[in-house]
Amino acid sequence: MKMTVIGTGYLGATHAACMAYLGHEVLGVDSEIGKVEALNGSRAPFFEPGLDPLLHRHLGETLNFSDSYNEAANFANVHFLCVGTPQQDGNFSADISQLRDAVSKLVPLLRGHHTIIGKSTVPVGTAAELQKLADALCVPGSAIDIAWNPEFVREGFAVADTVRPSRIVVGQRPGSQAANIVREIYTTPLDSGMPFIVTDLATAELAKGASNAFLGTKISFANAMAEVCEAAGADVVQLTEIMGYDDRIGYKYLGSGLGFGGGCLPKDVRGFIARAGELGANDAYAFLREVDSINTRRRERMVTMITKMMGGTVLGGKIAILGCAFKPDTDDVRDSPALDVAGQLLMKGARVTLYDPQAMANARRAYPALSFAHSAEEAVAGADLVVYATDWGEFHHLKPHALRDLVSTPIIIDGRNALDPWEWLSAGWTYKAMGRNF
Ligand SMILES: NC(=O)c1ccc[n+]([C@@H]2O[C@H](COP(=O)([O-])OP(=O)(O)OC[C@H]3O[C@@H](n4cnc5c(N)ncnc54)[C@H](O)[C@@H]3O)[C@@H](O)[C@H]2O)c1
């Protein structure tokens, strides 16, 4: 099938490449020419495991990228919308202006019947609003059908998640053929028994927000338990492990530490709260405000903990932070807890040096005043305190004994409750973690 993918950021570039992998002819369209050039040069403008080989394999054949809406309009009758929906400045709501812009540019150029399938995460009601916009801009004799196919991929696993999604959801208007189109697109994964759910637009839009709100709730629950453990002198890692053995609870997303970040979870939780409020359902979602504030509090608590460990002030102290990305296996630093903590420490007069296997270029762009090292060893050299902020696989090979000789004072704060405390303690480190009694 021929299709376009409008917006080729983390979601869209991966979606475009995976659609080509599934056997389709794909044109990716982005308004940022630099991104288009990078992608046409077989280079993803971000780090996503497995994406570069896919680009390499299909580029110039069944996969191309362009910044031209004219080309998109003439290329296909099916268009995926994957543009960004960031949090608005100054409030919790999602900013859907990129979607309005994409529809406004595409629809007047379309001739005949076209299906626009939104994948971006949106406030409920967005598809209906965009349908009205499309109807108003559509040339006489043409027809545009807007459907929603929310995307559940996880950065770091986006290729596998796109090719083998956990479920495929299509929200459509009564009488729409969009679900049949999506079914045809995903024939290969559907043949292996993938759940396929056809629903109305509002349910499809809510499906993604509700899923992310639940995941955020689970993480914040674990972090609330960490606060209780600190007060009670208990151990949150053992507590959540014990809870997780119950398969009604499960251990996934029950990790305590610095909390969640990234370009999706925090803004999706907030967007959900904001939209619920607009719809008058704010009582039902009041607890989600607490989910968000527990999460934000983790970063402040980490700064407080660091300050305490450094004798009451970080001024002039040298702090090494291992990790910049909001989680491992991505270079995404949007709303990264690691960088947030680094920024707060910098403002308080600390000398902060970071190292991350993939995210330093993005981190440097976001916080040019921070210092960056070429390795974990270089970052910790001469440090008064080390913060373990992102649980990269590369860091699992760090040797506490060897690092002990590089630092000025051997204090490590494990912001992810991911290190083996005994290994660090026996190597002569002071080991601290949130919600643990070390
Ligand atoms: N990142 C993820 O893993 C992920 C997962 C599931 C859902 N989502 C959702 O997908 C959407 C996109 O997220 P992202 O992380 O890829 O964002 P992103 O900022 O990386 O990508 C958005 C892209 O859209 C482009 N763009 C903006 N306006 C445009 C326009 N009018 N025409 C063409 N291109 C335009 C931008 O240049 C950018 O490349 C968001 O709604 C997000 O919540 C993301």
PDBQT file of the ligand as one rigid body, heavy atoms in Angstrom, charges set to zero:
ROOT
HETATM    1  N1  LIG A 501       8.286   9.401  20.996  1.00  0.00    +0.000 N 
HETATM    2  C1  LIG A 501       7.580   8.286  21.153  1.00  0.00    +0.000 C 
HETATM    3  O1  LIG A 501       8.130   7.201  21.388  1.00  0.00    +0.000 OA
HETATM    4  C2  LIG A 501       6.077   8.304  21.040  1.00  0.00    +0.000 A 
HETATM    5  C3  LIG A 501       5.353   7.133  21.333  1.00  0.00    +0.000 A 
HETATM    6  C4  LIG A 501       3.961   7.144  21.204  1.00  0.00    +0.000 A 
HETATM    7  C5  LIG A 501       3.329   8.310  20.859  1.00  0.00    +0.000 A 
HETATM    8  N2  LIG A 501       4.054   9.451  20.621  1.00  0.00    +0.000 N 
HETATM    9  C6  LIG A 501       3.341  10.652  20.240  1.00  0.00    +0.000 C 
HETATM   10  O2  LIG A 501       3.684  10.913  18.890  1.00  0.00    +0.000 OA
HETATM   11  C7  LIG A 501       3.716  12.312  18.638  1.00  0.00    +0.000 C 
HETATM   12  C8  LIG A 501       5.076  12.692  18.094  1.00  0.00    +0.000 C 
HETATM   13  O3  LIG A 501       6.039  12.447  19.082  1.00  0.00    +0.000 OA
HETATM   14  P1  LIG A 501       7.602  12.496  18.769  1.00  0.00    +0.000 P 
HETATM   15  O4  LIG A 501       8.279  12.052  19.994  1.00  0.00    +0.000 OA
HETATM   16  O5  LIG A 501       7.869  11.786  17.497  1.00  0.00    +0.000 OA
HETATM   17  O6  LIG A 501       7.795  14.075  18.541  1.00  0.00    +0.000 OA
HETATM   18  P2  LIG A 501       8.962  14.802  17.746  1.00  0.00    +0.000 P 
HETATM   19  O7  LIG A 501       8.943  16.212  18.219  1.00  0.00    +0.000 OA
HETATM   20  O8  LIG A 501      10.207  13.986  17.820  1.00  0.00    +0.000 OA
HETATM   21  O9  LIG A 501       8.475  14.744  16.222  1.00  0.00    +0.000 OA
HETATM   22  C9  LIG A 501       7.515  15.587  15.666  1.00  0.00    +0.000 C 
HETATM   23  C10 LIG A 501       7.954  15.898  14.235  1.00  0.00    +0.000 C 
HETATM   24  O10 LIG A 501       6.924  16.590  13.561  1.00  0.00    +0.000 OA
HETATM   25  C11 LIG A 501       7.512  17.580  12.745  1.00  0.00    +0.000 C 
HETATM   26  N3  LIG A 501       6.476  18.579  12.429  1.00  0.00    +0.000 N 
HETATM   27  C12 LIG A 501       5.942  19.502  13.263  1.00  0.00    +0.000 A 
HETATM   28  N4  LIG A 501       4.977  20.188  12.622  1.00  0.00    +0.000 NA
HETATM   29  C13 LIG A 501       4.928  19.677  11.371  1.00  0.00    +0.000 A 
HETATM   30  C14 LIG A 501       4.116  19.957  10.244  1.00  0.00    +0.000 A 
HETATM   31  N5  LIG A 501       3.137  20.864  10.275  1.00  0.00    +0.000 N 
HETATM   32  N6  LIG A 501       4.334  19.255   9.111  1.00  0.00    +0.000 NA
HETATM   33  C15 LIG A 501       5.300  18.298   9.058  1.00  0.00    +0.000 A 
HETATM   34  N7  LIG A 501       6.081  17.986  10.094  1.00  0.00    +0.000 NA
HETATM   35  C16 LIG A 501       5.878  18.670  11.231  1.00  0.00    +0.000 A 
HETATM   36  C17 LIG A 501       8.677  18.088  13.566  1.00  0.00    +0.000 C 
HETATM   37  O11 LIG A 501       9.642  18.744  12.765  1.00  0.00    +0.000 OA
HETATM   38  C18 LIG A 501       9.195  16.784  14.178  1.00  0.00    +0.000 C 
HETATM   39  O12 LIG A 501      10.166  16.190  13.360  1.00  0.00    +0.000 OA
HETATM   40  C19 LIG A 501       3.378  12.961  19.979  1.00  0.00    +0.000 C 
HETATM   41  O13 LIG A 501       1.988  13.165  20.034  1.00  0.00    +0.000 OA
HETATM   42  C20 LIG A 501       3.761  11.899  20.987  1.00  0.00    +0.000 C 
HETATM   43  O14 LIG A 501       3.068  12.037  22.196  1.00  0.00    +0.000 OA
HETATM   44  C21 LIG A 501       5.409   9.458  20.687  1.00  0.00    +0.000 A 
ENDROOT
TORSDOF 0
